[in-house]
Amino acid sequence: MKRVVIIGGGIAGLSAAWSLREHQLGVVRTGASEAQALEVVVLERHGSLGGNIKTEKTDGFLIEGGPDCFLSEKPWALALCKRLGLEDELLGTNEEKRKTFVLSNGRLHVLPEGVILMVPTKLLPFAASSLISIPGKIRMAMEFFIPKKKDDKDETLGSFVRRRLGQEALDKIAEPLVAGVHAGDPATMSVRACFPKFVQLEEEHGSLIRGMLKRLSAAKGAPTPPASAKKKITMFMTLKGGLSTLIDTLNERLLSSENTSIKTGVNVIGVHKKGAGYEALAQDGSAIEADVVVVAAPAWAASALLMALDDKLAEKLNAIPYVSTATVTIAFKRDAIRHPLNGFGFVVPKTEKRRIMAATWTSVKFDYRSPDDAVLIRCFVGGSKNAELVSLSDAEMLGMVREELKDIMGIDAEPMLARVFRWFNSMPQYTVGHEERVAAIEALVSKHPGLYVTGSAYHGIGISDSVRNAEITAKKVLHLLAQ
Ligand SMILES: Cc1cc2nc3c(=O)[nH]c(=O)nc-3n(C[C@H](O)[C@H](O)[C@H](O)COP(=O)(O)OP(=O)(O)OC[C@H]3O[C@@H](n4cnc5c(N)ncnc54)[C@H](O)[C@@H]3O)c2cc1C
């Protein structure tokens, strides 16, 4: 029997394992005997699965330590949930409260309706917005007439936005939004790797605004899906019981599949060639042989594991930078807060010089997150702006976040509960040249038949892209084994 060893029990490793099993289940239905021919072993260094995904339930609150949702526009996580039978667990955002605020000159301003990431698509809300100055608005509107870039070289997000929409759009919209999502710095982020759609809009339509308006009007003409299909699908989706439900379900399904095992507490320290395949060595001295190895650990961890096998590959993997972040979730009694909490939260531009990057008003954004008489607020700390803050003690971090919430939202109440989660070297940064780096990594990996790398380091940083990449990797594995 062929053995596939997957290193890393985050969403990428588990999705890759499940995808292998799903394909095999397809084989079972056709009656072929190969259904028995594959053993899948997942090795995870921590005592629990999920990697960055961690849900905690306490005193009627549901707290996400890492991600709190996935994008439905990228359909792979949603599709996986549905295939796992989690359709009834799917939870969309409370759309009637859908507003994002941006801190500017110490005050929260609504991000104008119709601004899609950074591109204005609705004239009136944009014109009426208090966020952008009149010269800033004129400069953004001029985007319509700015000629497209002549070459197809990659550039930083900062240079792209400044060139097309101006400095104010970069400072007040693009920078805080990407810092809130990618924990990244537009001065180094690759626009091609992080926002390929914007590059495509410029290439195809010569203007982001023109391209976006065309796409929106084409979407309006599309047939409306039946009401049942539209059920609860919003831009950001989660699961009622938190994202760990996805991890727990994958774990259960895998464990009830034949020839599948998941071993936690196994820190793999090296992968070596052995015969026609490989051997994965763990820190406790144990070793496991494999026909195929899928490394679903962060790129820096993959680099350490693969150093002995291929130092050039290890060097390239290590060249993908990561930043550290922390989330601080605080609960308050609802009546102890004067702020109307009339949105999903706010983002903080670097120019405001604050110590948090963003805050989500979690109990407004999603149901089932707190008791009715309480609110849950989740703040993001660290990232490329303030990495050193991630190392503050819990008490210091909480004190700092409370000071920020007092200044920004006027909250001076005593918290009912607070939780700090630190994520060291957890967010890959797709800096300029990322696509070339990944191509070079994949070329080096392909020199080792039966070796694969997958995860958020390569083709998309979010959960959905990680699922997609893992499923593509599983297909490649099966293709190789079928040869
Ligand atoms: C604070 C935060 C908020 C986020 N918010 C969102 C969000 O709202 N929506 C979204 O789509 N994405 C979000 N993300 C990104 C999302 O978490 C990732 O896309 C996704 O979880 C990556 O999964 P992964 O399996 O590739 O990596 P990981 O989750 O990092 O999993 C890798 C696993 O490999 C294991 N491992 C590492 N080295 C070894 C070894 N030597 N031996 C064995 N095992 C090893 C690790 O312990 C870990 O469990 C967020 C990330 C963070 C940190």
The ligand as an SDF file (V2000), in Angstrom:
LIG
                    3D

 53 58  0  0  0  0  0  0  0  0999 V2000
   -4.6980   36.2340   13.5610 C   0  0  0  0  0  0  0  0  0  0  0  0
   -5.0600   35.6830   12.2100 C   0  0  0  0  0  0  0  0  0  0  0  0
   -6.2800   36.0010   11.6500 C   0  0  0  0  0  0  0  0  0  0  0  0
   -6.6200   35.4820   10.3990 C   0  0  0  0  0  0  0  0  0  0  0  0
   -7.8400   35.7810    9.8970 N   0  0  0  0  0  0  0  0  0  0  0  0
   -8.2600   35.1840    8.7510 C   0  0  0  0  0  0  0  0  0  0  0  0
   -9.6120   35.3000    8.3260 C   0  0  0  0  0  0  0  0  0  0  0  0
  -10.4430   35.9040    9.0000 O   0  0  0  0  0  0  0  0  0  0  0  0
   -9.9630   34.6740    7.1630 N   0  0  0  0  0  0  0  0  0  0  0  0
   -9.0810   33.9220    6.4220 C   0  0  0  0  0  0  0  0  0  0  0  0
   -9.4530   33.3850    5.3750 O   0  0  0  0  0  0  0  0  0  0  0  0
   -7.7910   33.7650    6.8350 N   0  0  0  0  0  0  0  0  0  0  0  0
   -7.3730   34.3590    7.9750 C   0  0  0  0  0  0  0  0  0  0  0  0
   -6.0910   34.1500    8.4390 N   0  0  0  0  0  0  0  0  0  0  0  0
   -5.2000   33.2940    7.6350 C   0  0  0  0  0  0  0  0  0  0  0  0
   -5.5220   31.8130    7.8900 C   0  0  0  0  0  0  0  0  0  0  0  0
   -5.3440   31.5580    9.2430 O   0  0  0  0  0  0  0  0  0  0  0  0
   -4.6350   30.9320    7.0390 C   0  0  0  0  0  0  0  0  0  0  0  0
   -4.9520   31.1210    5.6770 O   0  0  0  0  0  0  0  0  0  0  0  0
   -4.7940   29.4440    7.2800 C   0  0  0  0  0  0  0  0  0  0  0  0
   -5.1450   29.1330    8.5910 O   0  0  0  0  0  0  0  0  0  0  0  0
   -3.4790   28.7790    6.8850 C   0  0  0  0  0  0  0  0  0  0  0  0
   -3.5680   27.3960    7.0870 O   0  0  0  0  0  0  0  0  0  0  0  0
   -2.3030   26.4610    6.9000 P   0  0  0  0  0  0  0  0  0  0  0  0
   -2.7550   25.0860    7.1470 O   0  0  0  0  0  0  0  0  0  0  0  0
   -1.6420   26.7780    5.6010 O   0  0  0  0  0  0  0  0  0  0  0  0
   -1.2460   26.9330    8.0010 O   0  0  0  0  0  0  0  0  0  0  0  0
   -1.2790   26.8280    9.5920 P   0  0  0  0  0  0  0  0  0  0  0  0
   -2.6040   27.1470   10.1210 O   0  0  0  0  0  0  0  0  0  0  0  0
   -0.1070   27.6360   10.0360 O   0  0  0  0  0  0  0  0  0  0  0  0
   -0.9990   25.2840    9.8660 O   0  0  0  0  0  0  0  0  0  0  0  0
    0.2710   24.7100    9.7260 C   0  0  0  0  0  0  0  0  0  0  0  0
    0.3940   23.5730   10.7230 C   0  0  0  0  0  0  0  0  0  0  0  0
    1.6700   22.9520   10.5540 O   0  0  0  0  0  0  0  0  0  0  0  0
    2.1440   22.5920   11.8230 C   0  0  0  0  0  0  0  0  0  0  0  0
    3.5930   22.4090   11.7640 N   0  0  0  0  0  0  0  0  0  0  0  0
    4.5290   23.3540   11.5730 C   0  0  0  0  0  0  0  0  0  0  0  0
    5.7600   22.8090   11.6000 N   0  0  0  0  0  0  0  0  0  0  0  0
    5.5900   21.4920   11.8200 C   0  0  0  0  0  0  0  0  0  0  0  0
    6.4870   20.4070   11.9880 C   0  0  0  0  0  0  0  0  0  0  0  0
    7.8130   20.6010   11.9370 N   0  0  0  0  0  0  0  0  0  0  0  0
    5.9980   19.1640   12.2220 N   0  0  0  0  0  0  0  0  0  0  0  0
    4.6510   18.9600   12.2980 C   0  0  0  0  0  0  0  0  0  0  0  0
    3.7550   19.9680   12.1670 N   0  0  0  0  0  0  0  0  0  0  0  0
    4.2150   21.2210   11.9210 C   0  0  0  0  0  0  0  0  0  0  0  0
    1.7260   23.7710   12.7020 C   0  0  0  0  0  0  0  0  0  0  0  0
    1.7610   23.4420   14.0790 O   0  0  0  0  0  0  0  0  0  0  0  0
    0.3310   24.0650   12.1700 C   0  0  0  0  0  0  0  0  0  0  0  0
   -0.6620   23.3460   12.8690 O   0  0  0  0  0  0  0  0  0  0  0  0
   -5.7030   34.6560    9.6800 C   0  0  0  0  0  0  0  0  0  0  0  0
   -4.4530   34.3500   10.2460 C   0  0  0  0  0  0  0  0  0  0  0  0
   -4.1390   34.8290   11.5040 C   0  0  0  0  0  0  0  0  0  0  0  0
   -2.8210   34.4680   12.1150 C   0  0  0  0  0  0  0  0  0  0  0  0
  1  2  1  0
  2  3  1  0
  2 52  2  0
  3  4  2  0
  4  5  1  0
  4 50  1  0
  5  6  2  0
  6  7  1  0
  6 13  1  0
  7  8  2  0
  7  9  1  0
  9 10  1  0
 10 11  2  0
 10 12  1  0
 12 13  2  0
 13 14  1  0
 14 15  1  0
 14 50  1  0
 15 16  1  0
 16 17  1  0
 16 18  1  0
 18 19  1  0
 18 20  1  0
 20 21  1  0
 20 22  1  0
 22 23  1  0
 23 24  1  0
 24 25  2  0
 24 26  1  0
 24 27  1  0
 27 28  1  0
 28 29  2  0
 28 30  1  0
 28 31  1  0
 31 32  1  0
 32 33  1  0
 33 34  1  0
 33 48  1  0
 34 35  1  0
 35 36  1  0
 35 46  1  0
 36 37  1  0
 36 45  1  0
 37 38  2  0
 38 39  1  0
 39 40  1  0
 39 45  2  0
 40 41  1  0
 40 42  2  0
 42 43  1  0
 43 44  2  0
 44 45  1  0
 46 47  1  0
 46 48  1  0
 48 49  1  0
 50 51  2  0
 51 52  1  0
 52 53  1  0
M  END
$$$$
